[in-house]
């Protein structure tokens, strides 16, 4: 072949070379270099660098251009990869947040290989639809999915892994993003023309065809990048359903590749304009300028206009404030169990960057399944009481378990002090007990109805070993299953539940009110200009739950002024028209509390707000009509019912109700006359 010419043979050679380069990087450098270091010690890395450096010098002297270039590329890869040694060095200093504790070469290898997350091969494929009597085999995970036929695996791969976890995200970038939230909490539509009208996709498609038509070899390189950073990742990851969050960020490289074709698509149209108007320079320039302007408006400008608001984080302090409020709910030197990333990492950030409440020990339940984390809790300040030795910790595994009742011992002085602090909130059945006692808890299996996890055993061990020396809390985001039957002894103090030595009938209203109205921060939750996504809005409902617990406690005490104050404060910090309720019936519930507090007009106001949110809800419609009748707003009541009847023409009761209201109106008019 002529020099510089790309032939089919050269192209195949190029693809083989690329595949070889990928193999050298992964698993070569990424997996095997750390394993060598783990087997022989850190000195082997220096030897590898020296060998590669010597090989480069030798290749230069022999004037082997390709070999020299390859070895220099390998040296750069090794140099870049060496920056991970920062993690090894940092861990050796035992910082407060030291995930996986990779301060030994063996630990570093485990960290780099992500061993704590386990492994799952590309084959067999995952799928759903397991029979009721199916049991997971932890010793041979792959065999669990070999039991069923290949077609089920392919169906799951296409419907979930490819369609939902790749093409749906591709559509968000270039076609349009749906707005319907499915039962799983994720956007349901596979494709939507909302906002983008598929214009970026169509221009990119044009660019792709033009690229292959003009230069299929270079186009194949872009196609390879598009595939390897998109669909190939889907096939490699073999994701399970469900995922904890949307994963669109994984495929950015693939979207970049398609964006190249969008640029080529615009260029191809300009080339067509130039060819069609070859002898008309002025018209050619004018047409080209108009097209570029239209293309800019249709793609980048429209993308910014459509997406900017929901990517704008200015004024959004939810992560900071919510984490701050979790920590401030705790009493001094407390232990708090948290559920996952979202209620753990922000807390660590506040503690170790802003020095907020470093006396509180955050215990993440997910990490509590790993030996390195348990040892850190046990050994690093503030220490968590754990009765296990390091050898016992290393041997921990899932424990076979059947439902049984355990007992948490309570020294008499602890119980008496707690009851003296808030006697009006303690169940009457609890009061006569004096001296040492126990709290019975019914612990059910948490793994396939057959076992409990390491985290479950550690929660019980920590509570038992603590002996009530430190306050123990569970974040409100912790599921009931993870509380292991302790619920009857958990008292809501804000964004946390505190473990108390008696059965809880209510809340400590004064403590809860102080936290909600004096201690907590709620910046910009009343600002409609700040964008908050659905996940954040869902998280913020925990504030309303706390306020409603407080309102209920005030209602039980028949303290109407305090009840009204709690409701007013809740609406002040989180107005329903800014942070909508997940269910339109919630404003109705708040309105009923207002009515109990002697403010019936607020019940009507909130019923109208609920109707605005969900005019198809029969409970909301019925409540609003009754309130409008009570307030003698008969025409408004009829209007609501007529709207309902238009949506539900088969509902004969609505027509009867309309007639009843008309009769009531006539009666009222006659009385007035």
N, C-alpha and C positions, 0 to 999 in steps of 0.2 A: 504494500500500500504506500501511497505517497505520504510524505511527512505532513502531519496536520490534518489529514483526511480521516474522517470517522467512518470506518467500514463496519459491517455487521460483526465480523470477527473481533475487531477491536472493542466493539460495544459489549459483546459477550465477555470478553476478557475483563472489561471494566466492571461489569456486574459481579464477576467472580472475585475481583480484587476488593470491591466494596464489601461483599459478604465476608471475605477473609479479614478485612479491617474491623468489621463489626465483631467477628469472633475473637479477635485479639483484644478488643476493648471489653467486650462482655461475651462470655464470662472470664476471658483471659486475665485482664488487668483488674477488673472490678472484684472478681471472686478469688482467683488463684493467688494473686500477689498478697492479699491479707492472710490467706491460708499458709503461704510460705512463711510469712512473718510470725504467724501463730505457732508454726511447727519448729522454726529454728531461732526465733527471736528477731528483734528489730534490726540487728546488724545486717541481716540478709538483704534488706532494702538498699542499704548503702552499696553492697556488693553488686546488686542488680543495676544500680545507676552507673557504677564504674564499668561494668561489662558493656552496657549500651553505649556509654561515652567512648570507650576504647574501640568499639565496633564502628562508631561514626568516624573516628579519626582514621581507622584503617580503610574504610570505604572511600573517604575523601582522597587518601593517598593513591588508591587504586583507580580513582575516578569512576566509581560505580554510581552513576547519578540516581538511578531509581532506588537502589539500596540505601544510599545516603539519605535521600528524601524520606524513605520509609522509617529509617532508624531515628532521624530527627523528629519525625512525627511521634514516634513511640516515646522519645525522651520528653517531648512536650506533654504528652498524655500522662506520663508518670509524674512529671513536675506538677501538673494541675491536680492530679489525684492525691499528691502528697499533702495538699492543704488540709485534707481530712485529719492529718496528725494533730491539728489544733484541738479537735475533739478529745483525742487521747491525752494531750497535755492538760487541757481544761479539767477533765475528769480527775486527773491525778491531784488536783488542788481541792477536791471534794466540795464543789459549790453546792448551794442549797438546792438547786434544780439540776440533777445529774442523771438524766434518763439512761437506763441500761448500765450505768456505772462502768463505762468502757476504759478503765484505767489500767487494765492488763491487756496484753496482746491478744489473749484468748477472748476477753470481753469485747475488744475492739473488732475482732473478726465477726463475732456474733452480732454486734451492732451494725456493721456494714452489710452483713447478709440478711438483716432484718429478721432474725430467727424468732423473735418474740411474736411475730405475726403469723408464724407458721409458713408452710409452703403448699402450693397447689399447682399441679402440672397443667399444661395446656390440654392434654388428653388424660382421662376422658373428660368430656364437656359436662358442665353442671346442668341441672334442670330441676323443675319442680314437679309436684304431683306424686309424692311418695305415699305409699299405702299406710293406713292407720297403725299397723303393727310393726312398721319399719323402725329399726334402731340403728343409730350411728355407730360405726366401727372406728374408734379413734386410733387403733393400731395400724389399720390399713385403710386410710381415708379414700384412696382412689377407687377401691373396690365398691364403695357405697354407690357410685354412679355407673358402675359396669353392670349392675343388676338388671338394668332396663335397656330397651332397644335404642338403636342409634337415632331413629327418627325423632324421639322425644328430646334427645340432646340437641339435634339440629334445630328443632322448633324453638327451644328455649334460647339458643344462640341467636337465632334470627329475630325473634320477637322482643327479647329483652336486651341481650348484650349488644346486638348491632343496631336495631331500630331505636330502642329507648335510650341506650347508653352511648350511642354515637350519632346516628343520623338525626335524632331529635336535637342534639347540641349543634350539629352542622346547620340545621334549619334555623336555629336561633341566630346564628351569625350572618346568614346570607339570604334567608327566605322570610322569616318573621317569627316572633315568639308568641306562643299561645298564652292565654290568661286563665284557663280553667285548671283549678287545683284538684287533683285526683284524690282517691281515698288514702293513698300512700303519702300524701302531703307534697307530692311533686307535680310539676306542670304536666297535664295529661295529653295535650295534643302532640302528635308526632310532627306534623307540619302545620304552620299557620302563616297566612299572608299579612298578619297584623303588623302595621307600621312600615315594614320594608318592602312589601308588595313583590317579593322575590326578585327585585331588580338586580341586586348584587349577584345573585345566583345566575340569572340569565346572562349577564355580562361575562361572568366567570366561565360559564359553559361555552359561550361564544369564543372566549379567549383560549379555552382548552382545545376546541376543535381547530381553531386557527393555528395554534401552536403545533399540533400534531400534523396538520396539513403542510405547514411551512418547513418544519424541522422536527420530525418524529423522534430523533435521537435525543436532542436536548429536552424535548417535551417528556420523554420517558424518564429523564432524571427527576423532573418536577413531579411526575406521577409516582415515582418510587418514593420520593420524600412525602408526598401526600398519603400514600398507602402505609409506609413504615411508621409514620407518626400518628396514624389514625386507626384504620381497621386492623393493622398488624398488632397494635397495642391491645385492642379489644380481644383479639384471638389469644394473645399471650397471657393477659391478665385473667381471663376466664372468670369474670366477676360473678359473685353470687347475688341473689335477690333476697332482701333489699340491701341497698347501699345506705350508709348513714347520712349522706348528703349528695347534692348534685355534683357530678364529676366532669363538667365541661372543661375545666382548666387543664385536664390531662392531655387534651388534644389540640393545644394551641399551635404546635408545629404543623399539624395537618391543615389548620385554618390559614396559617401563614402561606403555605404552599398554594392553596386555592386563591388567596389574595393576589399572588403573582399572576395567575390567569385572569383575574379581573383587570389588572393593569394591561395585560396583553390584549384583552378584549377591547378595551378603549382604544389602544393603539391600532388594532385591526380595523376598526371603524374609520379612524383617521386616514389609514392607508387607502381604504376604499373610497373615501371622499376625495383624496388626492388623485386617485386613478380616474375617477369619474369626471373630475373637473380639471383635467390635466392642463388644458390650455387657457384656463380662466383663473388666473392667479388671485384676483381680488375676491371673486366668489368662493374660491377654494379656501382662502384665509378666513372669510366671514363664516362659511359653513363649519369649518374646523373649530373656530372660536365658540360658535353657538353650541356645537355638540359637546365640547369640553365643559362648557358652563352647565349644560343640562346633565351631563354625566356626573359632574361634581355635586350638583344639587340632588341627583337621584341616589347617589351612593354615599360618599363620605359625609356630606352635610346632613343628609337624611339619617344616616347612622348615628351621628352625634346628637341630632335633634331628638331622635326616638329613644336613645339609650342613656343620654347624659343624666337624666333625673334619677334613675334607679342605680346609677353608679356614683352619684354624688354623695359623699360621706360627711360633708360639712354640716356641723351642728348635731351630728349623731354621737351622743355620749352614752348610749345604752350599755355598751360593753363595760366601760369604766364604772358607771353608776351602779349597774346591777351587781357587779362583782364587789364593789365597795359596800353595798347594802348587805350582801351575803356575809361579808366579814364582820360588819358592824352589828349584825344580829347576835353574834356570838359573845358570850361572857369572856372575861380574861382567861388566857391559857387553855382555850377550848380545843377540842378535836372535832373536826367536821368532815363527814363522809360526803364526797361529791360523786357525781354520776359519770361524766365523760369529759371530753375536751372543752366544751363550751362553758362549763362551770368549774373548770380547774385551771387551765392556762391563764385566763384573765386574772384569777385570784393570785396566782404566783407572780404575775406581772406587777400587780399592785403591791404585793408584799416585798419583792426584791428589787423593784425599780423605784417605786414611790415610797417605800418603807411604811406601808399601811398595814397595821395589825400583824406584825411578824410573830406575835405571841400565839397566834392561832395556827394549829397544825392541820393542813389540808391533806386528807387521805382519799386518793382517787380509787374508786372501787374497781375500775378496769385494770389499773396497774397493780392492784392488790393481789392479782393472780401470779405475779412474777417474783421470784426469790430476791433479786437485787433490790427491788423497791421495798419489800418487807424489811430487809436488813437496814436500809436507809432510815426507815421510820423508827426502827428500834434503836439505832445507834446515833443518829444525828439530832441535834437540838432544833426545835423542842421535841424531845423524845416521846414516842408513843409506847405505852405499856404493852408489851407482847411477851408471853411466857415461854416462847419457843427458843431453843438454841439455834445457832446458824446451821448445824448439821440437820436438825429437824426441819428447818425451813427449806433446805435444799431438797429434801425428800418429799415435800408436800405434793399432793396430786388430788384429783377429784375423788371425793369420799362417797362410797355407796351409802345411801340414806333412805329411810322410810319416815313418813310423817311421825313426829314424836314431840312431846312437850318437854321443854327445858325450863330451868328456873334461874333467874338472875337474882343473886343474893343482895339484900339491902340491909345494911347495918341500921339498928334502931335510931341512932342519932341523926343519920342522913335523912331518913324518912320523916322524923319529927321536925327537923329544921325546914325541910321542903314544905311540909303541911302547914307549919307556922307562918311561912312566908306568904302563902296565898290560900287560907282555909276556905274562902268562899267558892273557890273553883275546884275543890276536891270532892269527889263523889262521896255522898253520905255513908255509903257502904264501906268506904276506906277508912273513915275516921276512928272507929273504935280500936284499930289494930295498933299495938305498941310493941316495942322491942324489935329484935331482928326478925326479918320476914323475907319473902321471895316474891318475884314477879314471874308468873308462869307465861311462857311464850310457846306458841305452836309453830314449830319450824317444819315447813314442807320441802320436799325435794325441788331443786331448781334446774336440774339437768335431766330432761326426758323422763321426769317423774321417777327417777331412780337414784339420783345422787345430788350432792351439793358441791359447789365450786370452792376453790381455794379461797376466793374473796369472801364467801359466806362464812367459812370456818374462821377466817381472820377477824371478821366483824364481831362474831361471838367471842372470840378469844380476847380481843381488845376491850370489849365491854366488861368481860369478866375480870381481866387483869387490871383494869383501871380502878376497880373498887370504889367508884364514885369520887375519885380524887380530882379528876378534871371534868368539866362540863363536856357532854357529848352531844353533837348535833348531826342531823341529816339534812342536806339541802332539799328544798321542796321539789327539785327536779329528779330526785332519786325515786325510782319506781317502787310500788308496794312489794313486789317480789324481792327486791334487794333489801327491804327492811326486815325480812325474816320474821314476820309475826310480831314485831315490836310496836306496831302502830298504836295499840291502846295506851301506850305509855309515852307517846310523842305529843308535845305541846307546841303549837305554832307560835313562834315569837317574831315572825316577820317573813324573811325568805328562807328560814331554817326551822326545822322541828327539833326541839330539845328533848332529850331523854330524861324523864323525871321518874321518881320512885313511887309512883301511884298511878292509878288509872285516871286518864284525863277525861273530864266531862265538857270542858270549855277551854278558853284561853285565859291568860293573864292579861285582861283587857288594858290595864294601865301601862304595862310593859309594852304590849303590842302597839298601843296608841302612841307612846313616846317614840318608838322606833319608826313608825309610819309617818308621823307628823313633825318630828324634831330631828331625828338622826339621819333618815334616808335622804338621798339625792335623786331628783327626777328631772334632770335638765332637758328641756325642749320636748318633753312628752306632750305638751300642749301647743306645740308649734306645727301647724299644718304644712309648712314649707319644708320640713325635714322629711326626707324619704326613709321609711322603715319598711323592710320587706316582710313577707308573711311569717317567716320564722321568728323575727323579732317581735312582731305583733303578738304571736302566740306566746312567746316567752313573757311578755309584759302582762299577760293575763294573771300571772302569779301575784302581781301587786293587787289587782282587783279581788282575787281570792282572799288575800290577807285582810283587805278593808272590809270585805263582806263577813269574814269571821269576826272582826271587831264589831261590825254593825249588829250581828246576831247576838253577841254577848251583851251589848247595850240594850237590845230589845228584850232579852230575858230579864234584865234588871229593871225594865220599864223606865229607862232613863232616856226620855224622848229628845232632850236637848243634846245629849252626848251622841245619840243615834244620828240625829240630823247633821251634827258636826262631822261625824265620820263619813257620811255619805257626801256631804258638800266638799270635804277635803279630797275624797276620791275623784270626784268629777273635776275638781280644780287641777289636780296634777295629771289626770288622764281623761280628758273629755271624750265622751263616746263618739263625737263627730270627728275626732282626730285619730284616736286609737279605737277602731270599731270592735264591738264584742264579737266573739266567734259564733255566737248564736243570738238571734234577735230576742230570744226570751230572757236573756240576761238583763237588759234594760228594764224589762217588765218586773223582774225580781227586785231590782233596785227601787223601782217605782213603788212597789208594795211596801218596802221598808220606809220610804218617804211618807206613805199614807199612814203607817203606824206611828210615825213621828209627828203627825198632825199637819202634813203638807201635801194634801191631795192634788193640788195643782201640778206638783212635780211628777206625780204618777201619770197624769195626762200627758205632760210634756215628754216623758220618756217613752210612753206608749206610742206617741206620734213618731218619735225617733226610731223606735223598733219597727213600726210599720213602713217607714221610709227605707229601712234596711232590708226588710223581707215582707213585701206586701202579699206574698202567697202563703204565709204561715197562718193557718186557721186560728191558732191560739192567740196570736198577736192581733189579728183582725177582730176576733170576738172581744178581747179585752179592751181594745180601743173603742169599739162601738159602744160598749157598756159605759165607758168613762165619758164619752161624748154625750151620751144620753143623760148621764148624771149631771153633766155641766150644762144641759139644755142646749147643746150645739147640734140640734137635730139635722140641719141641712148637711153638716159635715159628716155626721153618722151615716146618712143616706148615701152620700157621695162615696164613702168607703165601701159600703155594701154593694153599690152599683158596680164599682170596680171589681169587687170580688165576684159578683154574679157574671160579669163579662168573662172572667177567667174560668168560672165554674158554672156554666149555664144549667147544668143538671141539678144544682143545689136549690131545691124548692124552699128550704128553710130560710134562705136568704131573702127570697121574695116575701115570705110571711113576715120576716123581721122588718123589711122596708115598710110594709103596710102597717105594722104595729107602730113604727116610728111616726108615720104620717098621721095615724089616729092620735098619737100622743101630741103631735104638733097642733092638730086641730083643736084638741082639748085645751091645750095651753093657750091658744089664741082666743078661744071662747071665754076662758077665765079672765084673760087680760081685758077683753071687751066688757 
